[in-house]
Amino acid sequence: MKLHFSPESGPCERQLCRKYQNPLFSPVADRITQQDVDAARQEDQAALQQFLLDFRSLIQEAVDLKPNTDSEIILDLKERLDQCYTRCCAMPGEHEEIKIAIDKLIQVIMQAVRQGAANDPVALAKLDDEDAARRMHQALHVHMLIVDLLLADSPIEEADLLPTLLSERVEAVQATLPLFDVEQLGLLYETGKKRLEELQRQGHALPDAWNNLALFEHALLEMTDTQAN
């Protein structure tokens, strides 16, 4: 029986969709039921409601900030807003207005921090670097794979990381690889190669997964060359 997945699913349902009828996750993929999908959808909806509560709380906290608030408190709030942005991207449905609001609030906070560091060129340079890193970080959120990996309560368990990476679109995998160091990527490559060779002997060609494995190898060679130089 074909299962029904939501067109705008949340992280738990997305991960079940990745596993469904996917030999890379076997034998788990053969045991997923509509009941599992419905339960994951309910879990995602509960996470959405909790996110909306947390978001309103953060907004109120930002509104209540005093002009002389310690910079550490302000930066802690900014870090939690960054996490809030990731959660927003992960939630089921479309929440573009909330993402824009979070981004604007982060910019206001960073402007306040800049005013406090106006006479410190070193601090200002660090803030410039942080702004650039944030923009790059947010740009990666177009890939649901990265969003789901970055969640504090990620639905992608450690045992599912490799089959998930091998199953995703090339563009998403390519964007994800810089998140891993040489040792992690080397382990993923070696384990992935053995797994795909095993599945090949069982009659599963999986050309897309082999293409993703080639990305692992290429990235690994680039990292190794960079470290050598």
C-alpha positions as a Markdown table, in Angstrom:
| # | Residue | x | y | z |
|---|---|---|---|---|
| 1 | Met | 0.0 | 0.0 | 0.0 |
| 2 | Lys | 1.3 | 3.4 | -1.0 |
| 3 | Leu | 1.7 | 5.8 | 2.0 |
| 4 | His | 0.5 | 9.4 | 2.0 |
| 5 | Phe | 3.0 | 12.0 | 3.0 |
| 6 | Ser | 2.2 | 15.7 | 3.5 |
| 7 | Pro | 3.4 | 18.1 | 0.7 |
| 8 | Glu | 4.8 | 20.4 | 3.3 |
| 9 | Ser | 6.0 | 18.1 | 6.0 |
| 10 | Gly | 8.0 | 18.7 | 9.1 |
| 11 | Pro | 11.3 | 17.1 | 10.1 |
| 12 | Cys | 10.0 | 13.8 | 11.6 |
| 13 | Glu | 7.8 | 13.1 | 8.6 |
| 14 | Arg | 10.5 | 14.2 | 6.1 |
| 15 | Gln | 12.9 | 11.6 | 7.6 |
| 16 | Leu | 10.3 | 8.8 | 7.3 |
| 17 | Cys | 9.8 | 9.9 | 3.7 |
| 18 | Arg | 13.5 | 9.5 | 3.1 |
| 19 | Lys | 13.4 | 6.0 | 4.6 |
| 20 | Tyr | 10.3 | 4.8 | 2.8 |
| 21 | Gln | 11.0 | 2.0 | 0.3 |
| 22 | Asn | 14.7 | 3.0 | 0.4 |
| 23 | Pro | 17.0 | -0.1 | 0.4 |
| 24 | Leu | 19.8 | 2.1 | 2.0 |
| 25 | Phe | 17.8 | 2.0 | 5.2 |
| 26 | Ser | 16.7 | -1.6 | 4.9 |
| 27 | Pro | 15.1 | -3.4 | 6.7 |
| 28 | Val | 13.6 | -0.3 | 8.4 |
| 29 | Ala | 12.2 | 1.0 | 5.1 |
| 30 | Asp | 10.0 | -2.1 | 4.7 |
| 31 | Arg | 8.3 | -1.7 | 8.0 |
| 32 | Ile | 7.0 | 1.9 | 7.8 |
| 33 | Thr | 3.2 | 2.2 | 8.0 |
| 34 | Gln | 0.7 | 5.0 | 7.5 |
| 35 | Gln | 0.3 | 4.9 | 11.2 |
| 36 | Asp | 4.0 | 5.8 | 11.6 |
| 37 | Val | 3.6 | 8.6 | 9.1 |
| 38 | Asp | 0.5 | 10.0 | 10.9 |
| 39 | Ala | 2.3 | 9.9 | 14.2 |
| 40 | Ala | 5.3 | 11.7 | 12.8 |
| 41 | Arg | 3.0 | 14.4 | 11.4 |
| 42 | Gln | 1.3 | 14.9 | 14.8 |
| 43 | Glu | 4.8 | 15.2 | 16.4 |
| 44 | Asp | 5.7 | 17.8 | 13.8 |
| 45 | Gln | 2.5 | 19.7 | 14.5 |
| 46 | Ala | 3.2 | 19.7 | 18.2 |
| 47 | Ala | 6.8 | 20.9 | 17.5 |
| 48 | Leu | 5.3 | 23.7 | 15.5 |
| 49 | Gln | 3.0 | 24.9 | 18.3 |
| 50 | Gln | 6.0 | 24.8 | 20.7 |
| 51 | Phe | 8.1 | 26.7 | 18.3 |
| 52 | Leu | 5.5 | 29.5 | 18.0 |
| 53 | Leu | 5.3 | 29.8 | 21.8 |
| 54 | Asp | 9.1 | 30.0 | 22.1 |
| 55 | Phe | 9.2 | 32.5 | 19.3 |
| 56 | Arg | 6.7 | 34.8 | 21.0 |
| 57 | Ser | 8.7 | 34.5 | 24.2 |
| 58 | Leu | 11.9 | 35.5 | 22.5 |
| 59 | Ile | 10.2 | 38.5 | 20.9 |
| 60 | Gln | 9.0 | 39.6 | 24.3 |
| 61 | Glu | 12.4 | 39.1 | 25.7 |
| 62 | Ala | 13.9 | 41.3 | 23.0 |
| 63 | Val | 11.3 | 44.0 | 23.5 |
| 64 | Asp | 12.0 | 44.0 | 27.3 |
| 65 | Leu | 15.8 | 44.6 | 26.8 |
| 66 | Lys | 17.1 | 47.7 | 28.6 |
| 67 | Pro | 19.5 | 50.1 | 26.9 |
| 68 | Asn | 22.3 | 49.2 | 29.3 |
| 69 | Thr | 21.8 | 45.4 | 29.1 |
| 70 | Asp | 25.1 | 43.5 | 29.3 |
| 71 | Ser | 26.5 | 42.5 | 25.9 |
| 72 | Glu | 26.7 | 38.8 | 27.0 |
| 73 | Ile | 22.9 | 38.7 | 27.6 |
| 74 | Ile | 22.3 | 40.3 | 24.2 |
| 75 | Leu | 24.6 | 37.9 | 22.4 |
| 76 | Asp | 22.9 | 35.0 | 24.1 |
| 77 | Leu | 19.6 | 36.2 | 22.9 |
| 78 | Lys | 21.1 | 36.5 | 19.4 |
| 79 | Glu | 22.3 | 32.9 | 19.5 |
| 80 | Arg | 18.9 | 31.7 | 20.5 |
| 81 | Leu | 17.4 | 33.6 | 17.6 |
| 82 | Asp | 19.8 | 31.9 | 15.2 |
| 83 | Gln | 18.5 | 28.6 | 16.6 |
| 84 | Cys | 15.0 | 29.8 | 16.2 |
| 85 | Tyr | 15.6 | 30.6 | 12.6 |
| 86 | Thr | 16.7 | 27.0 | 12.0 |
| 87 | Arg | 13.6 | 25.7 | 13.8 |
| 88 | Cys | 11.4 | 28.0 | 11.7 |
| 89 | Cys | 12.8 | 26.6 | 8.5 |
| 90 | Ala | 12.3 | 23.0 | 9.7 |
| 91 | Met | 8.6 | 23.4 | 10.7 |
| 92 | Pro | 5.8 | 22.1 | 8.5 |
| 93 | Gly | 4.2 | 24.8 | 6.3 |
| 94 | Glu | 5.5 | 28.1 | 5.1 |
| 95 | His | 6.7 | 30.7 | 7.6 |
| 96 | Glu | 8.5 | 33.3 | 5.5 |
| 97 | Glu | 7.2 | 36.2 | 7.6 |
| 98 | Ile | 8.6 | 34.7 | 10.8 |
| 99 | Lys | 12.0 | 34.1 | 9.2 |
| 100 | Ile | 12.1 | 37.7 | 8.0 |
| 101 | Ala | 11.1 | 38.9 | 11.5 |
| 102 | Ile | 13.8 | 36.8 | 13.1 |
| 103 | Asp | 16.4 | 38.1 | 10.7 |
| 104 | Lys | 15.4 | 41.7 | 11.2 |
| 105 | Leu | 15.6 | 41.3 | 15.0 |
| 106 | Ile | 19.0 | 39.7 | 14.8 |
| 107 | Gln | 20.2 | 42.7 | 12.7 |
| 108 | Val | 18.8 | 45.1 | 15.3 |
| 109 | Ile | 20.6 | 43.2 | 18.1 |
| 110 | Met | 23.9 | 43.2 | 16.1 |
| 111 | Gln | 23.6 | 46.9 | 15.5 |
| 112 | Ala | 23.3 | 47.5 | 19.2 |
| 113 | Val | 26.4 | 45.4 | 19.8 |
| 114 | Arg | 28.2 | 47.4 | 17.1 |
| 115 | Gln | 27.3 | 50.7 | 18.9 |
| 116 | Gly | 28.9 | 49.3 | 22.0 |
| 117 | Ala | 32.1 | 48.4 | 20.1 |
| 118 | Ala | 32.3 | 51.6 | 18.1 |
| 119 | Asn | 35.8 | 52.4 | 19.4 |
| 120 | Asp | 37.2 | 48.9 | 19.0 |
| 121 | Pro | 38.3 | 48.1 | 15.5 |
| 122 | Val | 39.2 | 44.5 | 16.4 |
| 123 | Ala | 35.7 | 43.9 | 17.8 |
| 124 | Leu | 34.1 | 45.5 | 14.8 |
| 125 | Ala | 36.1 | 43.2 | 12.5 |
| 126 | Lys | 34.9 | 40.2 | 14.4 |
| 127 | Leu | 31.3 | 41.4 | 14.1 |
| 128 | Asp | 31.7 | 41.8 | 10.3 |
| 129 | Asp | 33.0 | 38.2 | 10.2 |
| 130 | Glu | 30.0 | 37.0 | 12.3 |
| 131 | Asp | 27.6 | 38.8 | 10.0 |
| 132 | Ala | 29.1 | 37.2 | 6.9 |
| 133 | Ala | 29.1 | 33.8 | 8.6 |
| 134 | Arg | 25.4 | 34.2 | 9.5 |
| 135 | Arg | 24.4 | 35.1 | 6.0 |
| 136 | Met | 26.2 | 32.0 | 4.6 |
| 137 | His | 24.6 | 29.9 | 7.4 |
| 138 | Gln | 21.1 | 31.1 | 6.5 |
| 139 | Ala | 21.8 | 30.6 | 2.8 |
| 140 | Leu | 22.3 | 26.9 | 3.6 |
| 141 | His | 18.8 | 26.6 | 5.0 |
| 142 | Val | 17.3 | 26.2 | 1.6 |
| 143 | His | 18.4 | 22.6 | 1.9 |
| 144 | Met | 16.0 | 20.7 | 4.2 |
| 145 | Leu | 18.8 | 18.1 | 4.8 |
| 146 | Ile | 21.0 | 20.7 | 6.5 |
| 147 | Val | 18.1 | 22.2 | 8.4 |
| 148 | Asp | 17.2 | 18.8 | 9.8 |
| 149 | Leu | 20.8 | 18.0 | 10.7 |
| 150 | Leu | 21.2 | 21.3 | 12.5 |
| 151 | Leu | 18.1 | 20.9 | 14.7 |
| 152 | Ala | 18.9 | 20.4 | 18.4 |
| 153 | Asp | 16.5 | 17.4 | 18.3 |
| 154 | Ser | 17.4 | 16.3 | 14.8 |
| 155 | Pro | 15.2 | 13.4 | 13.5 |
| 156 | Ile | 18.4 | 12.1 | 11.7 |
| 157 | Glu | 19.9 | 9.6 | 14.2 |
| 158 | Glu | 23.6 | 8.8 | 14.0 |
| 159 | Ala | 22.8 | 5.4 | 12.5 |
| 160 | Asp | 20.7 | 7.0 | 9.7 |
| 161 | Leu | 23.2 | 9.7 | 8.8 |
| 162 | Leu | 25.0 | 7.8 | 6.1 |
| 163 | Pro | 21.9 | 6.4 | 4.3 |
| 164 | Thr | 20.3 | 9.8 | 4.5 |
| 165 | Leu | 23.3 | 11.5 | 2.9 |
| 166 | Leu | 23.5 | 8.9 | 0.2 |
| 167 | Ser | 19.7 | 9.3 | -0.5 |
| 168 | Glu | 19.6 | 13.1 | -0.9 |
| 169 | Arg | 19.9 | 15.3 | -4.0 |
| 170 | Val | 23.4 | 16.1 | -5.1 |
| 171 | Glu | 23.0 | 19.8 | -4.4 |
| 172 | Ala | 22.0 | 19.2 | -0.8 |
| 173 | Val | 24.8 | 16.7 | -0.2 |
| 174 | Gln | 27.4 | 19.0 | -1.7 |
| 175 | Ala | 26.3 | 21.8 | 0.6 |
| 176 | Thr | 26.4 | 19.5 | 3.6 |
| 177 | Leu | 29.9 | 18.1 | 3.3 |
| 178 | Pro | 31.7 | 21.1 | 4.8 |
| 179 | Leu | 29.9 | 20.4 | 8.1 |
| 180 | Phe | 32.2 | 17.3 | 8.5 |
| 181 | Asp | 35.9 | 17.1 | 9.3 |
| 182 | Val | 38.4 | 14.8 | 7.5 |
| 183 | Glu | 38.0 | 12.0 | 10.0 |
| 184 | Gln | 34.2 | 12.0 | 9.9 |
| 185 | Leu | 34.1 | 12.2 | 6.1 |
| 186 | Gly | 36.7 | 9.5 | 5.7 |
| 187 | Leu | 34.5 | 7.2 | 7.9 |
| 188 | Leu | 31.4 | 8.1 | 6.0 |
| 189 | Tyr | 33.1 | 7.3 | 2.7 |
| 190 | Glu | 34.6 | 3.9 | 3.7 |
| 191 | Thr | 31.4 | 2.8 | 5.3 |
| 192 | Gly | 29.3 | 4.0 | 2.4 |
| 193 | Lys | 31.4 | 2.2 | -0.1 |
| 194 | Lys | 31.1 | -1.1 | 1.7 |
| 195 | Arg | 27.3 | -0.6 | 2.1 |
| 196 | Leu | 26.8 | 0.2 | -1.6 |
| 197 | Glu | 28.9 | -2.7 | -2.7 |
| 198 | Glu | 26.8 | -4.9 | -0.5 |
| 199 | Leu | 23.6 | -3.6 | -1.9 |
| 200 | Gln | 25.0 | -4.0 | -5.5 |
| 201 | Arg | 25.6 | -7.6 | -4.9 |
| 202 | Gln | 21.9 | -7.9 | -3.8 |
| 203 | Gly | 20.8 | -6.3 | -7.1 |
| 204 | His | 20.4 | -2.7 | -6.1 |
| 205 | Ala | 22.3 | -0.4 | -8.6 |
| 206 | Leu | 21.5 | 2.9 | -6.8 |
| 207 | Pro | 23.4 | 5.2 | -9.3 |
| 208 | Asp | 22.4 | 8.4 | -7.4 |
| 209 | Ala | 23.9 | 7.0 | -4.1 |
| 210 | Trp | 27.1 | 6.2 | -6.0 |
| 211 | Asn | 27.2 | 9.8 | -7.3 |
| 212 | Asn | 26.9 | 11.1 | -3.8 |
| 213 | Leu | 29.6 | 8.7 | -2.6 |
| 214 | Ala | 31.9 | 10.2 | -5.3 |
| 215 | Leu | 31.2 | 13.6 | -3.7 |
| 216 | Phe | 32.4 | 12.3 | -0.4 |
| 217 | Glu | 35.6 | 11.1 | -2.1 |
| 218 | His | 36.2 | 14.4 | -3.9 |
| 219 | Ala | 35.7 | 16.5 | -0.8 |
| 220 | Leu | 37.9 | 14.1 | 1.2 |
| 221 | Leu | 40.7 | 14.5 | -1.3 |
| 222 | Glu | 40.4 | 18.3 | -1.2 |
| 223 | Met | 40.5 | 18.4 | 2.6 |
| 224 | Thr | 43.5 | 16.1 | 2.6 |
| 225 | Asp | 45.4 | 18.3 | 0.1 |
| 226 | Thr | 44.5 | 21.5 | 2.0 |
| 227 | Gln | 45.9 | 20.0 | 5.2 |
| 228 | Ala | 49.0 | 18.8 | 3.5 |
| 229 | Asn | 49.7 | 22.3 | 2.1 |
